[in-house]
Amino acid sequence: MTQATALKLLAQDAEDLKVVAAALQDAVGKIGDISYEPAARRLTLAFNRYRWEAKGGERVRAALQVGSVLKVQARKLRRNAKDAVVELLNVEFEPGEAPGGAVTFTFAGGGDLRAQVECLDVILADVSAPWPTPRTPRHET
């Protein structure tokens, strides 16, 4: 993967985060690839991201980092099952006391992760070369 094709996005408001969410739709990862560092106020998630922007079926390893995190809550995620696979459906920002709020990650199967943030500070970057995948994510309508 060349630097030109590697995706790098920064989200500092709800509209920016919609672009990040679109790039991450149907990304898969493991519970063990989610790391919260309270002292650093940082939440990091690693995924195998489907490259919607590419012409063919490809996935790439990507990392998403949320800064200025005050607290993280999980619901219906088996945090002790480090090898359990999760599929990301959406990422949304709920404004709170400006400029803060909550970043919510919604996973298939009804689980979610909610990060209370002082301000919206999200970075998404591809960190590997893409590889072909025969499966294109599909959604029931």
Helices and strands as residue ranges (DSSP letters): E 8-11, H 14-24, E 28-30, G 31-33, E 34-37, E 42-50, E 58-66, E 69-75, E 85-95, E 101-107, E 112-117, E 122-126, E 131-132
